[in-house]
Amino acid sequence: MGRHDYLQQKKGNYYFRRRVPKELVELVGRVEWYRALGTSDREVARLAAKALEAETDEEMKRAYRALSRQPLSASETSAAAAKVSRQAEAYLRQFADEIDGSDQAFRKRHGTFDRAAATQNDLSALLKHIGDAPAKPDPDWEREKARTQLADLLACLDAADYRLVEPYADEAFREAGLARIVTVPENDNAPHEGQIELLDINRERSDYRALARTIMLREIKALKRQLRDITDAELGQLASAGDAPASLSPAPVIPISTDLAPDSSKRPSQLLDRFRHDSRERRGESALTSFATAIGYLEQVTEDKPIAAITRNDVVEWYALVSQCPQKYRTRLKVETMREAIRKNETAKIPLNTPTTVQKYVSHLRTFFDWARRLNLISANPVADLTVERKPKSRATPSKTLSPDMLKAIFSSDLYANPANRQSYRFWVPLLALFTGARMGEICGLERSQVKIDGERKWIDIHSSKTGKQYPVPIHPELERIGFVAFVKKTKGGKLFPDAPIGAEGRNAYAPVSQWFGRYLQGLDLKRPGLNMHAFRHTFITACRNSGIPEDIRRAFVGHSGGTVHDGYGDAVGIAIRTEAMNKLRFDGLDLSHLHLK
C-alpha cells in the first residue's frame, strides 16, 4: 500500500492502528487511532484502512492548523486557491492510482470472487494469472468516476452552491487566520455534560465565495484534463494495436458514459438538424450552412467517432488541415477530402484558406460544442481556447476609395451605354451608392415609399442595416438629371429593385449583388484588395470632406453618430440644411453628362 498500511492482525481479524504525533495528542485527545475493521480478509481490510488513513490525515491537518496562529501574508493568501486545488488534485490522483489500478480494476476484470467456495487450486490459478498479467488501471471506471465528479461540480457551479469545496476553502481561511476552531457545549441546556468543536467562519463573505468558486473552477479544469488524458491514452492504445492496415481496421468502439445524454453516441453531423432547430431564431441559413461545412471538415478527421469521444487532438489535426487546405477545393480540384486537396495543390498552387476563414470555422466549432456541452452531450469542449494565429497587419493599408479614373471606367462601361439597363438594379445601385453613401443592402432593399418628394425637396429615407434607425438623405441633383426620380415615379409595386437577387437568409441577404459587382470590377480590370461595393461609401465620405461639407452633416448623411455628449443636445439636422449641403457635393474629375435624360 505504499509506506504504511496501518494494519494489525489479531486472532485472524484486522484492525486499523495509527499513532497520533506527540505535538497533536492534546488537540486530538488521544495517543492513537484504533478501530476494528470487522474482517479477516486482508484485501478488504486494506481498502478500509486506506479510507481511514485519508480520514485521519484530514484530522491531523486540522490539528496542525490549529497550532499555527500566525496569519498568512497577502501574497500567500492570494495563492490559497491554487495551493488547495493542487492538494485536492494530488489526493484524488493518488487515490485513483491506488484504488483503480488494483481493487476496482480487479473486480471489473475478474468479477466477484467467492472466497468461501474457492479451493486452493482456484486461488493458485488466480494468483498465477495475476502474476502473468498485472492489473492495469481501468479507463472505463476512471472515466465514469471523473464524469460523475465533473457533472456534480458543474451543477453546483451553475447554482453558485460551493458546499462540495467548502472543506478546502475552510482550510484556506483557517490558514489565513480568517477562521478558528471554538469549543461550545454539546447541549445548551446542560453545558457541563460535554463539549464539541466547531469552526467559527463566515461563508457568506464575498472573498470566501470568490475563493470557493476559484477552487471549484480549478477542480473542474483538472477533471476535464483527466478525461482528455484518459481518452487520448485509450485511443492511442487502440490505434497502435494490431498490424492490419488502418484502412481495413474497423473503427474503434468508444464507450460513452451513461451520465451523458443518449444522443452523445451520435456523430456531430447527425446532431446538425437539432442544432439548426435550436439556432433558427439567431442564425440565418447562410450561417448554418457554414456551420455544416466546418463540421463536415471535422468528420474527415473523426469519421464515425461519436461527439462525446472527440478529443482536443482531433481538433488540432482538423485545424492543421483546414489551415493548409486550398479554397473551394471541391470545385477547383475535383476532390472530396482536404488531405487529397492538399496533396493535389502542391502543383495546382490554389490560394489557401485565409486566417479569417479558418477563424470562422474555429468559431463555428466552438459554438457547436458549447451547445453540445449545455445539452450534456459532451463533458468538455475540445475547441475551447483554440485561437488562430494571424500575421500582423501591414501599416501600408491600400486605399478603399475609388479614384476618378476608376469612376470613369465604371460609369462609361457597356452597362451604362445600353439604355435598356436603366430598369435594372445593376444600373442604379452603384449610382445610388456613390451619391448617397448608403450600404449595398440598404439600397437593394429600398421601397418606393422611402423616396419622398416635398416640392423642391426630394430625399430618400434610408433604413440603417446596422442600427435599425431611419435617416433622410437628399437626392443629389446629378441623380435627378440621370433620371432617378422619373424611374421611381414609373415603378409599380413596393420594391424599387425587385430584380436584385437575394441569397441565403443571413447577415448579408444581398450577397449575390456583391458577387456580381466583384465580377463587374474584374471585367474592367479594376479589382483590388478592399475594393467592393462598400468602396462607394468611402468615396462618398471623402468627396463630402473635399467639398467642404461640415462633419456633423457628413455623419448625418451616412447615419453615423459622433459618440460624444454634444451629439445628445438639440434636434437632428433638418432636411433643408441637408439638401443645401448635398447640392455642394462634387466628385472631382467625374463627368456623367452622357447619362443625363435627353
C-alpha positions as CSV (number, residue, x, y, z in Angstrom):
1,M,0.0,0.0,0.0
2,G,3.0,2.3,0.0
3,R,4.9,3.4,3.0
4,H,2.3,2.2,5.7
5,D,-0.9,0.3,5.7
6,Y,-1.6,0.8,9.5
7,L,-3.0,-2.8,9.7
8,Q,-2.6,-5.0,12.7
9,Q,-3.9,-8.6,12.8
10,K,-5.1,-10.2,16.0
11,K,-6.6,-13.7,16.1
12,G,-7.2,-13.6,12.4
13,N,-9.0,-10.3,12.4
14,Y,-7.6,-7.0,11.1
15,Y,-7.5,-3.6,13.0
16,F,-6.5,-0.1,11.9
17,R,-3.9,1.4,14.2
18,R,-2.1,4.7,13.7
19,R,-0.2,6.7,16.3
20,V,-1.0,10.4,16.8
21,P,2.0,12.7,16.6
22,K,3.1,13.8,20.1
23,E,2.5,17.5,19.4
24,L,-1.1,16.8,18.4
25,V,-2.1,14.5,21.2
26,E,-3.6,17.3,23.3
27,L,-5.6,18.7,20.4
28,V,-6.8,15.3,19.1
29,G,-7.5,14.0,22.6
30,R,-5.9,10.5,22.1
31,V,-2.5,8.9,21.5
32,E,-3.5,6.7,18.6
33,W,-6.4,5.9,16.3
34,Y,-7.5,2.3,16.8
35,R,-10.5,0.7,15.1
36,A,-11.7,-2.9,14.4
37,L,-12.2,-3.4,10.7
38,G,-14.5,-6.4,11.1
39,T,-12.8,-8.6,8.5
40,S,-10.2,-11.3,8.3
41,D,-9.7,-10.7,4.5
42,R,-6.6,-8.6,4.1
43,E,-7.7,-7.2,0.7
44,V,-10.9,-5.8,2.2
45,A,-9.1,-4.6,5.3
46,R,-6.6,-2.8,3.1
47,L,-9.3,-0.9,1.4
48,A,-11.0,0.1,4.7
49,A,-7.6,1.1,6.1
50,K,-7.0,3.4,3.1
51,A,-10.2,5.2,3.8
52,L,-9.4,5.6,7.5
53,E,-5.9,6.8,6.6
54,A,-7.4,9.6,4.5
55,E,-9.8,10.4,7.3
56,T,-7.0,10.6,9.9
57,D,-4.8,12.6,7.5
58,E,-7.5,15.3,7.4
59,E,-7.8,15.3,11.2
60,M,-4.1,15.8,11.6
61,K,-4.2,18.6,9.1
62,R,-6.9,20.4,11.1
63,A,-4.9,19.9,14.3
64,Y,-1.7,21.3,12.8
65,R,-3.5,24.3,11.5
66,A,-5.0,24.9,15.0
67,L,-1.4,25.0,16.3
68,S,-0.5,27.7,13.9
69,R,-1.7,31.1,14.9
70,Q,0.3,33.3,12.6
71,P,-1.8,34.7,9.7
72,L,-0.6,34.4,6.1
73,S,0.9,37.3,4.2
74,A,-1.1,39.0,1.4
75,S,0.8,37.0,-1.3
76,E,0.3,33.7,0.5
77,T,-3.4,34.5,0.9
78,S,-3.8,35.2,-2.9
79,A,-2.2,31.9,-3.7
80,A,-4.5,29.9,-1.3
81,A,-6.9,28.7,-4.0
82,A,-4.1,27.4,-6.2
83,K,-2.5,25.6,-3.2
84,V,-5.7,24.0,-2.0
85,S,-6.6,22.9,-5.6
86,R,-3.2,21.3,-6.1
87,Q,-3.6,19.4,-2.8
88,A,-7.0,18.2,-3.7
89,E,-6.0,17.1,-7.2
90,A,-2.9,15.3,-5.9
91,Y,-5.1,13.4,-3.4
92,L,-7.7,12.5,-6.0
93,R,-5.0,11.2,-8.4
94,Q,-3.2,9.2,-5.6
95,F,-6.5,7.7,-4.5
96,A,-7.4,6.8,-8.2
97,D,-3.9,5.3,-8.9
98,E,-4.0,3.1,-5.9
99,I,-7.6,2.0,-5.9
100,D,-8.5,2.0,-9.6
101,G,-5.4,0.1,-10.6
102,S,-5.9,-2.7,-8.1
103,D,-9.2,-3.5,-6.5
104,Q,-11.8,-1.8,-8.8
105,A,-10.0,-3.0,-11.9
106,F,-9.5,-6.4,-10.4
107,R,-13.3,-6.7,-9.8
108,K,-14.1,-5.4,-13.3
109,R,-11.8,-7.9,-15.0
110,H,-12.4,-11.0,-12.8
111,G,-15.8,-10.4,-11.3
112,T,-16.8,-11.1,-7.7
113,F,-14.6,-13.9,-6.3
114,D,-16.4,-16.3,-4.0
115,R,-13.6,-16.8,-1.4
116,A,-15.6,-19.1,0.8
117,A,-16.2,-21.6,-2.0
118,A,-12.7,-21.3,-3.6
119,T,-10.3,-24.2,-3.4
120,Q,-6.5,-23.9,-3.1
121,N,-6.2,-24.7,-6.8
122,D,-8.6,-21.9,-7.7
123,L,-6.5,-19.4,-5.6
124,S,-3.2,-20.6,-7.0
125,A,-4.5,-20.4,-10.6
126,L,-5.9,-16.9,-10.0
127,L,-2.6,-15.7,-8.4
128,K,-0.6,-17.1,-11.3
129,H,-3.0,-15.3,-13.8
130,I,-2.5,-12.0,-11.9
131,G,1.3,-12.6,-11.9
132,D,1.3,-13.2,-15.6
133,A,-0.9,-10.2,-16.4
134,P,-0.5,-7.5,-13.8
135,A,-3.6,-5.3,-13.1
136,K,-3.7,-2.1,-15.0
137,P,-5.9,1.0,-14.4
138,D,-9.4,0.5,-15.9
139,P,-10.1,3.5,-18.2
140,D,-13.9,2.8,-18.1
141,W,-14.1,3.1,-14.4
142,E,-11.8,6.1,-14.3
143,R,-13.9,7.8,-17.0
144,E,-17.2,7.1,-15.1
145,K,-15.8,8.4,-11.9
146,A,-14.4,11.6,-13.4
147,R,-17.6,12.3,-15.3
148,T,-19.7,11.8,-12.2
149,Q,-17.5,14.2,-10.2
150,L,-17.4,16.7,-13.1
151,A,-21.2,16.7,-13.5
152,D,-21.7,17.3,-9.8
153,L,-19.2,20.2,-9.8
154,L,-20.7,21.8,-12.9
155,A,-24.3,21.6,-11.5
156,C,-23.1,23.2,-8.2
157,L,-21.2,25.9,-10.1
158,D,-24.3,26.8,-12.1
159,A,-26.3,27.1,-8.9
160,A,-23.5,29.0,-7.0
161,D,-23.5,26.2,-4.5
162,Y,-20.0,25.7,-3.2
163,R,-20.6,23.1,-0.5
164,L,-18.6,20.5,-2.3
165,V,-15.4,22.5,-1.9
166,E,-16.2,24.1,1.5
167,P,-13.6,21.8,3.3
168,Y,-10.8,23.2,1.1
169,A,-12.0,26.8,1.3
170,D,-12.4,26.4,5.1
171,E,-8.8,25.2,5.3
172,A,-7.5,28.1,3.3
173,F,-9.4,30.6,5.5
174,R,-8.0,28.9,8.7
175,E,-4.5,29.2,7.2
176,A,-5.2,32.8,6.5
177,G,-6.4,33.5,10.1
178,L,-9.9,34.2,8.9
179,A,-11.5,31.3,10.7
180,R,-10.9,29.5,14.0
181,I,-11.9,26.4,16.0
182,V,-14.1,27.2,19.0
183,T,-15.3,24.8,21.8
184,V,-19.0,25.0,22.6
185,P,-21.3,22.9,24.8
186,E,-22.9,20.0,23.1
187,N,-26.2,20.7,24.8
188,D,-27.1,24.3,25.6
189,N,-29.4,23.2,28.4
190,A,-26.7,21.1,30.0
191,P,-23.4,22.9,29.4
192,H,-21.3,20.6,31.7
193,E,-22.3,17.3,30.1
194,G,-19.9,17.6,27.1
195,Q,-18.4,19.9,24.6
196,I,-17.8,19.9,20.9
197,E,-15.5,21.7,18.5
198,L,-16.9,23.9,15.7
199,L,-15.4,26.1,13.0
200,D,-16.1,29.8,13.5
201,I,-16.3,31.0,9.9
202,N,-18.5,33.3,7.8
203,R,-19.1,31.5,4.5
204,E,-21.2,34.4,3.1
205,R,-18.3,36.8,2.9
206,S,-17.6,37.8,-0.7
207,D,-13.9,36.8,-0.5
208,Y,-14.9,33.4,0.8
209,R,-17.3,32.8,-2.1
210,A,-14.8,34.0,-4.6
211,L,-12.2,31.7,-3.2
212,A,-14.6,28.7,-3.2
213,R,-15.6,29.5,-6.8
214,T,-11.9,29.6,-7.9
215,I,-11.2,26.2,-6.2
216,M,-14.3,24.7,-7.9
217,L,-13.2,26.1,-11.3
218,R,-9.7,24.6,-10.8
219,E,-11.2,21.2,-9.8
220,I,-13.4,21.3,-13.0
221,K,-10.4,22.1,-15.1
222,A,-8.4,19.3,-13.6
223,L,-11.2,16.8,-14.2
224,K,-11.6,17.8,-17.8
225,R,-7.9,17.4,-18.3
226,Q,-8.1,14.0,-16.7
227,L,-10.9,13.0,-19.0
228,R,-8.9,14.1,-22.0
229,D,-5.9,12.2,-20.9
230,I,-7.9,9.0,-20.3
231,T,-9.5,9.2,-23.8
232,D,-6.2,10.1,-25.5
233,A,-4.4,7.3,-23.9
234,E,-7.1,4.8,-24.7
235,L,-7.3,5.9,-28.3
236,G,-3.5,5.8,-28.6
237,Q,-3.5,2.2,-27.5
238,L,-6.3,1.3,-29.9
239,A,-4.5,2.9,-32.8
240,S,-1.3,1.1,-32.1
241,A,-2.8,-2.3,-31.6
242,G,-2.5,-4.9,-34.4
243,D,-0.6,-4.9,-37.6
244,A,-3.6,-4.6,-40.0
245,P,-3.7,-1.6,-42.3
246,A,-5.7,1.3,-40.9
247,S,-8.0,1.3,-44.0
248,L,-9.0,-2.3,-43.2
249,S,-9.4,-1.9,-39.4
250,P,-12.9,-1.3,-38.1
251,A,-13.5,2.0,-36.3
252,P,-12.9,1.5,-32.5
253,V,-16.0,1.4,-30.4
254,I,-15.7,4.3,-27.9
255,P,-17.7,3.6,-24.7
256,I,-20.0,6.5,-23.8
257,S,-20.8,7.2,-20.2
258,T,-24.4,6.8,-19.1
259,D,-24.0,10.1,-17.3
260,L,-24.3,11.9,-20.7
261,A,-27.4,12.3,-22.8
262,P,-28.4,9.4,-25.1
263,D,-27.5,11.5,-28.2
264,S,-23.9,11.7,-27.1
265,S,-23.3,8.5,-29.1
266,K,-24.2,10.3,-32.3
267,R,-21.8,11.9,-34.7
268,P,-21.7,15.7,-34.9
269,S,-23.4,15.7,-38.4
270,Q,-26.2,13.6,-37.0
271,L,-26.9,16.4,-34.5
272,L,-27.0,19.2,-37.0
273,D,-30.7,19.2,-37.5
274,R,-31.2,19.6,-33.8
275,F,-28.7,22.4,-33.7
276,R,-30.4,24.1,-36.6
277,H,-33.7,23.9,-34.8
278,D,-32.3,25.4,-31.6
279,S,-30.5,28.1,-33.6
280,R,-33.2,29.1,-36.0
281,E,-34.1,32.3,-34.1
282,R,-30.5,33.6,-34.0
283,R,-28.8,32.4,-37.2
284,G,-29.7,32.5,-40.9
285,E,-29.5,29.7,-43.4
286,S,-26.2,31.0,-44.7
287,A,-24.5,30.9,-41.3
288,L,-25.9,27.4,-40.6
289,T,-24.6,26.2,-44.0
290,S,-21.2,27.4,-42.9
291,F,-21.5,25.5,-39.6
292,A,-22.3,22.3,-41.6
293,T,-19.1,22.9,-43.7
294,A,-17.0,23.2,-40.6
295,I,-18.5,20.0,-39.1
296,G,-18.1,18.2,-42.4
297,Y,-14.4,19.0,-42.4
298,L,-14.1,17.8,-38.8
299,E,-15.6,14.4,-39.6
300,Q,-13.0,14.0,-42.3
301,V,-10.7,13.5,-39.2
302,T,-13.1,11.9,-36.7
303,E,-15.0,9.7,-39.3
304,D,-17.6,7.6,-37.3
305,K,-16.4,8.8,-33.9
306,P,-19.3,9.9,-31.6
307,I,-19.4,13.5,-30.4
308,A,-18.6,12.5,-26.8
309,A,-15.4,10.8,-27.9
310,I,-13.9,13.7,-29.9
311,T,-10.7,14.9,-28.3
312,R,-8.5,18.0,-28.5
313,N,-6.1,16.1,-30.6
314,D,-8.8,15.5,-33.2
315,V,-9.5,19.3,-33.3
316,V,-5.8,20.1,-33.6
317,E,-5.5,17.8,-36.5
318,W,-8.6,19.3,-38.1
319,Y,-7.2,22.8,-37.6
320,A,-3.9,21.9,-39.3
321,L,-5.8,20.5,-42.3
322,V,-8.2,23.5,-42.6
323,S,-5.2,25.9,-42.4
324,Q,-3.4,24.2,-45.2
325,C,-6.4,23.5,-47.4
326,P,-6.9,25.4,-50.7
327,Q,-10.0,27.5,-51.1
328,K,-13.1,25.9,-52.6
329,Y,-11.1,22.7,-53.3
330,R,-14.1,20.5,-54.3
331,T,-15.0,22.7,-57.3
332,R,-11.5,23.7,-58.2
333,L,-9.6,20.4,-57.7
334,K,-12.5,17.9,-58.1
335,V,-11.5,16.0,-54.9
336,E,-13.6,15.1,-51.8
337,T,-11.2,15.4,-48.9
338,M,-8.9,18.0,-47.5
339,R,-5.9,15.6,-47.5
340,E,-6.4,14.9,-51.2
341,A,-6.7,18.6,-51.9
342,I,-3.5,19.5,-50.0
343,R,-1.6,16.8,-52.0
344,K,-3.0,17.9,-55.3
345,N,-2.4,21.6,-54.5
346,E,1.3,21.0,-54.4
347,T,1.2,21.5,-58.2
348,A,-2.1,23.5,-58.6
349,K,-1.0,26.3,-56.2
350,I,-4.5,27.5,-55.4
351,P,-4.6,30.1,-52.6
352,L,-5.1,28.5,-49.1
353,N,-7.9,29.3,-46.7
354,T,-7.3,32.8,-45.2
355,P,-6.9,33.2,-41.4
356,T,-10.3,34.9,-41.4
357,T,-11.9,31.8,-42.9
358,V,-10.1,29.5,-40.5
359,Q,-11.1,31.7,-37.6
360,K,-14.7,31.5,-38.8
361,Y,-14.7,27.7,-38.8
362,V,-13.0,27.6,-35.4
363,S,-15.7,29.9,-34.0
364,H,-18.4,27.7,-35.5
365,L,-17.0,24.5,-34.0
366,R,-16.5,26.2,-30.6
367,T,-20.1,27.4,-30.7
368,F,-21.4,24.0,-31.7
369,F,-19.5,22.2,-29.0
370,D,-20.7,24.8,-26.4
371,W,-24.2,23.9,-27.4
372,A,-23.5,20.2,-27.1
373,R,-22.0,20.8,-23.6
374,R,-25.2,22.6,-22.5
375,L,-27.2,19.6,-23.6
376,N,-24.9,17.2,-21.7
377,L,-23.7,15.6,-24.9
378,I,-20.1,16.1,-24.1
379,S,-18.1,16.5,-20.8
380,A,-15.8,19.3,-22.1
381,N,-15.5,21.5,-25.2
382,P,-12.4,20.3,-27.2
383,V,-12.3,23.6,-29.1
384,A,-12.1,25.8,-26.0
385,D,-9.3,28.3,-26.1
386,L,-8.2,27.4,-29.6
387,T,-7.0,30.5,-31.4
388,V,-5.9,31.3,-34.9
389,E,-2.5,32.9,-35.4
390,R,-2.7,35.9,-37.7
391,K,0.0,37.8,-39.4
392,P,0.5,41.3,-38.3
393,K,-1.3,43.8,-40.5
394,S,0.8,45.8,-42.8
395,R,0.9,49.5,-42.0
396,A,0.6,50.4,-45.6
397,T,-3.2,49.9,-45.9
398,P,-4.5,50.1,-49.5
399,S,-7.0,52.8,-50.3
400,K,-10.7,51.9,-50.1
401,T,-11.9,54.8,-52.2
402,L,-12.5,54.8,-55.9
403,S,-10.3,57.2,-57.9
404,P,-11.7,59.5,-60.6
405,D,-10.3,57.2,-63.3
406,M,-12.0,54.2,-61.7
407,L,-15.3,56.0,-61.5
408,K,-15.0,57.0,-65.2
409,A,-14.3,53.4,-66.2
410,I,-17.3,52.1,-64.1
411,F,-19.8,54.6,-65.4
412,S,-18.6,54.5,-69.1
413,S,-18.8,50.8,-69.5
414,D,-21.2,48.9,-71.7
415,L,-23.6,48.5,-68.8
416,Y,-24.3,52.3,-68.8
417,A,-24.1,52.6,-72.6
418,N,-27.2,50.5,-73.1
419,P,-30.5,52.4,-72.3
420,A,-32.3,49.1,-71.7
421,N,-30.3,48.7,-68.5
422,R,-32.0,51.7,-66.9
423,Q,-34.7,49.4,-65.4
424,S,-32.1,47.1,-63.8
425,Y,-30.7,47.3,-60.2
426,R,-27.2,47.0,-61.9
427,F,-27.6,50.4,-63.4
428,W,-28.9,52.2,-60.3
429,V,-27.3,50.6,-57.3
430,P,-23.7,51.8,-58.0
431,L,-25.1,55.3,-58.7
432,L,-27.1,55.5,-55.6
433,A,-24.2,54.1,-53.5
434,L,-22.0,56.9,-54.9
435,F,-24.4,59.7,-54.4
436,T,-25.9,58.7,-51.0
437,G,-23.2,56.8,-49.3
438,A,-25.7,54.1,-48.3
439,R,-24.8,50.5,-47.8
440,M,-25.5,48.0,-50.6
441,G,-28.2,46.1,-48.6
442,E,-29.9,49.4,-47.7
443,I,-30.1,50.3,-51.4
444,C,-31.1,46.9,-52.7
445,G,-34.0,46.7,-50.2
446,L,-35.4,50.2,-51.0
447,E,-39.2,50.5,-51.1
448,R,-40.9,53.1,-53.3
449,S,-42.4,54.6,-50.2
450,Q,-39.0,55.5,-48.9
451,V,-38.5,58.1,-51.7
452,K,-40.0,61.4,-50.6
453,I,-40.9,64.4,-52.7
454,D,-42.0,67.7,-51.0
455,G,-42.0,70.5,-53.5
456,E,-38.4,71.2,-54.4
457,R,-37.1,68.9,-51.7
458,K,-36.5,65.3,-52.6
459,W,-34.9,62.7,-50.3
460,I,-34.6,59.0,-49.5
461,D,-35.4,57.6,-46.0
462,I,-32.6,55.2,-45.5
463,H,-33.2,52.3,-43.0
464,S,-29.8,51.6,-41.4
465,S,-28.9,47.9,-41.6
466,K,-26.6,48.5,-38.6
467,T,-28.8,50.4,-36.1
468,G,-32.3,49.9,-37.5
469,K,-32.8,53.6,-37.4
470,Q,-34.1,55.8,-40.3
471,Y,-32.4,58.9,-41.5
472,P,-33.1,61.1,-44.6
473,V,-30.5,61.6,-47.4
474,P,-31.3,64.3,-50.0
475,I,-31.3,63.2,-53.7
476,H,-28.3,64.7,-55.4
477,P,-29.2,66.9,-58.4
478,E,-27.0,64.7,-60.6
479,L,-29.1,61.7,-59.7
480,E,-32.2,63.6,-60.8
481,R,-30.6,64.6,-64.1
482,I,-29.8,61.0,-64.7
483,G,-33.4,60.1,-64.2
484,F,-33.7,58.5,-60.8
485,V,-36.9,60.5,-59.7
486,A,-38.5,59.6,-63.1
487,F,-37.5,56.0,-62.6
488,V,-39.2,56.0,-59.1
489,K,-42.4,57.5,-60.4
490,K,-42.7,54.8,-63.1
491,T,-42.0,52.0,-60.7
492,K,-45.0,49.8,-59.9
493,G,-45.2,47.8,-56.7
494,G,-43.4,48.1,-53.5
495,K,-39.7,47.4,-54.2
496,L,-37.6,49.7,-56.4
497,F,-35.3,46.8,-57.4
498,P,-37.3,43.6,-57.4
499,D,-34.7,42.0,-59.8
500,A,-31.9,42.3,-57.2
501,P,-31.1,38.7,-56.3
502,I,-31.4,37.6,-52.7
503,G,-29.1,34.9,-51.4
504,A,-29.5,32.6,-48.4
505,E,-31.0,34.1,-45.3
506,G,-28.4,35.5,-43.1
507,R,-26.3,38.6,-42.3
508,N,-25.8,39.6,-46.0
509,A,-29.0,38.9,-47.8
510,Y,-27.8,40.6,-51.0
511,A,-24.5,38.7,-51.3
512,P,-25.2,37.8,-54.9
513,V,-25.3,41.6,-55.8
514,S,-21.9,42.0,-54.1
515,Q,-20.6,39.0,-56.0
516,W,-21.9,40.4,-59.3
517,F,-20.2,43.7,-58.6
518,G,-16.9,41.9,-57.9
519,R,-17.1,40.2,-61.3
520,Y,-18.0,43.5,-62.9
521,L,-14.9,45.2,-61.5
522,Q,-12.8,42.2,-62.5
523,G,-14.1,42.6,-66.1
524,L,-13.0,46.2,-66.1
525,D,-9.6,45.2,-64.6
526,L,-10.3,47.3,-61.6
527,K,-10.4,44.6,-58.9
528,R,-8.2,45.4,-56.0
529,P,-7.9,44.3,-52.3
530,G,-10.6,46.1,-50.3
531,L,-12.4,47.5,-53.4
532,N,-16.0,46.3,-53.4
533,M,-19.5,47.9,-53.3
534,H,-18.6,49.4,-49.9
535,A,-15.9,51.4,-51.6
536,F,-18.6,53.8,-52.8
537,R,-19.4,54.7,-49.2
538,H,-15.7,55.6,-48.6
539,T,-15.7,57.6,-51.8
540,F,-18.9,59.5,-50.9
541,I,-17.5,60.5,-47.4
542,T,-14.2,61.5,-49.0
543,A,-16.0,63.7,-51.6
544,C,-18.1,65.3,-48.8
545,R,-15.0,66.2,-46.9
546,N,-13.3,67.6,-50.1
547,S,-16.5,69.6,-50.9
548,G,-16.3,71.4,-47.5
549,I,-19.4,69.8,-46.0
550,P,-19.2,70.1,-42.2
551,E,-18.5,66.9,-40.2
552,D,-21.9,66.8,-38.4
553,I,-23.7,66.8,-41.7
554,R,-21.4,64.2,-43.2
555,R,-22.2,62.0,-40.3
556,A,-25.9,62.7,-40.7
557,F,-25.7,61.7,-44.4
558,V,-24.3,58.2,-43.6
559,G,-26.1,57.6,-40.3
560,H,-23.0,57.8,-38.1
561,S,-23.0,59.1,-34.5
562,G,-20.3,61.2,-33.2
563,G,-20.3,59.3,-29.9
564,T,-19.9,62.5,-27.8
565,V,-22.1,64.2,-25.2
566,H,-22.6,67.1,-27.7
567,D,-24.5,64.8,-30.1
568,G,-27.2,64.4,-27.5
569,Y,-28.1,68.1,-27.5
570,G,-30.6,69.7,-29.9
571,D,-32.6,68.3,-32.8
572,A,-31.2,66.4,-35.7
573,V,-30.0,68.3,-38.8
574,G,-33.1,69.3,-40.8
575,I,-33.8,68.3,-44.4
576,A,-33.4,71.9,-45.7
577,I,-29.8,72.1,-44.3
578,R,-29.0,68.6,-45.6
579,T,-30.3,69.5,-49.1
580,E,-28.2,72.6,-49.2
581,A,-25.1,70.7,-48.2
582,M,-25.9,67.9,-50.7
583,N,-26.0,70.4,-53.5
584,K,-22.4,71.3,-52.8
585,L,-21.2,67.7,-53.2
586,R,-18.8,67.3,-56.2
587,F,-16.7,64.5,-57.4
588,D,-13.5,65.9,-58.9
589,G,-12.9,64.8,-62.5
590,L,-16.2,62.9,-62.8
591,D,-18.5,63.8,-65.8
592,L,-21.8,61.9,-66.0
593,S,-23.5,64.1,-68.6
594,H,-23.6,61.2,-71.0
595,L,-26.1,59.5,-68.6
596,H,-28.5,62.5,-68.4
597,L,-32.0,62.0,-69.7
598,K,-32.4,63.6,-73.1
